[in-house]
Each structure stands twice: as C-alpha cells, then as structure tokens.
Amino acid sequence: MLKTTRVLTQSLLLSMTAIAAGVQAADYPDHAITYVVPYPPGGTNDSAGRIIAQALEKRLGQPVVVENRGGAAGTVGAGYVAHAKPDGYTLFNASIGNVAIAPQLLPVSFDPFKDFTPLAHIGGSRSVIAVNPKLPIHSVAELIDYAKQHPGELTYGTSGNGTPGNISMEYFRMLSGTDLLHIPYKGSAPALADAVAGHIDVVSDPLANGFVKSGKLRPLAYFGVDKAPDLKGVPSITETWPQWAFSGSFIALAPAKTPAPVVAKLRDTFNQVLSDPQTIKSLEAIGVSAEYKTPAQVDGLINATYTVSKDIIKKANIKSN
C-alpha cells in the first residue's frame, strides 16, 4: 500500500511539474526582460545588443531593456548574469572574449562552462587590421615585409590586453614571425583616434570599419573566416593563412538552469530575429555578420576559442590590463 501511494505521489508530482512548465512557457514573458551588455554604451557589443533587444521586443511583446554593466573585460556583466535568477528575465549579450578569454586572465565569479545556457550565435565580429595611410603598406604581405625590415619599431593598438583584437594580433605576430609592439588602450575609441593621428602604426578593432570607409585608415585584411559584404575588396586573413582559427563572435546566453520551455521559446525567437533581413542589415552595418549556429555549436565555439586563445596567451605572455 505504501509503495503504491509513493508511486502515485511521484507520478502526481511529475504531472504537476510538466503542467507548470507548460504554463510557464505559455505565459513567458509577462514582464520586461533585462538584456545585459557587458560594456559601456557606444561599442560594437552595445550596438549589436540594442539591435537584438529591439527585435526581440517586437516578437515577445514585452520590453527588452538593455542594461550596460561594464568592467573587467566584460566579466562584471557576465558574473551578474551567471548569478541572476534563472527565469528567462535576465539575458546576456556576450562577446566570446567575456567567457572564453577573460576568465583566463582575470579572477571571475563564474564558470564559463557551467553557469550559462546558450541561446544563439548572434554573429561574427570582424576586426579589421588597418594602418595609417601615411605608411607605405597596402597589404598583409607588405606589413610583414615592413615589420621584418624594422623589427620592434611598428606599434599596434587594441582596446586592451586580452581582447580579441590583442589575441588576433598576437596570433598574427606568431604566424608571420614579426616583432610588433602592443599598445593597449582602455577602449576602442582612443586606439582608433591614435591610429588616425599616426601615434600608432596598426590597429585591430571592429569599429575600424567606419574609419576605413571614410579613408582615414587603410585596411589590409579582416580577422574572420566568413565573407564580409560591407568590406568589399578587403581580404580575409585566411587568404594569407588558411589555418587561421580565431575570430570574434557575439553570443546570447541565459543563466544555467533556466527552465527548458523558456529556453526553447527564446531560442526559437532568436532564430526568427536572426533570420530577419532588417536585423541582418542592421548588424552588417556595424561589422557583425549574422550567422546561425545551433546551441551545441555555440558551446563548441566557446570551447574552441578558449583552447586557441589559451595557447596564444601562454606563448605571448599576455596579461590583463
């Protein structure tokens, strides 16, 4: 009798859980969603986050509010989301570096492999490698030749130590056998301003695209394996090194243990958003190529980026700012 009662009780609990999950998914969302951007306003992550938030809002029927939580290479925002209530109302517009690179350089309050649930791959972020137009350099090959003729003299700037731009340029330096001096800045704007002014020779940053189009910087290549319709005539770095295995990406994450029905609804909504021509066009305008990947592929991307960057960080002795 007791055994029968126990079985019936367990069955009832399972049924109630299933019903509750179904109701939860049907009602979700019933109030505003916070979409965390781990940087101050104005950068590529912030711009992409606002494009996505606006598109999500239209489809979910509730406000999607961008909240900027910058600091410590994006790990402040990452930690906030990792420890948020896993109910689908706090989401993370992550740069791949926040979860795959920064934790290797800084003490963090989260486990990048256990504390998040992947929702979507928003797109690849193409960092352009560009030079001041006054330099007699017009291609990657010419940059390599010039750097070898002037060892230790050429400087390159990025938005900081351990950023995807820094990792990419150190990878470039290793593959090319050149000696370039890294000048880390606190953000993209000062690095780009100094490149335009000629205070540094080379810059690597997604926001360089605007200066390239205005003629203030000369593009040599972009770090990425996908096509770049907004950078016509600019080659991918893979044309120089087909084995190139590192590029920036933006991904959407939720806290681990977010209910499966809510995760499923969010994944479906992100898929709709990233299939919309207007969203794709808006992302392309800021140098982000919308590219769908399955949640499993997003997990694989985090792991692969962690592995590749770990090797580069060790060999280049990269430290945090």
Secondary structure, 3 states (H helix, E strand, C coil): CHHHHHHHHHHHHHHHHHHHHHHHHHHCCCCCEEEEECCCCCCHHHHHHHHHHHHHHHHHCCCEEEEECCCHHHHHHHHHHHCCCCCCCEEEEEEHHHHHCHHHCCCCCCCCCCCEEEEEEEEEECEEEEECCCCCCCCHHHHHHHHHHCCCCCEEEECCCCCHHHHHHHHHHHHHCCCCEEEECCCHHHHHHHHHHCCCCEEEECCHHHHHHCCCCEEEEEECCCCCCCCCCCCEHHHCCCCCCCCEEEEEEEECCCCHHHHHHHHHHHHHHCCCHHHHHHHHHCCEECCCCCHHHHHHHHHHHHHHHHHHHHHHCCCCC
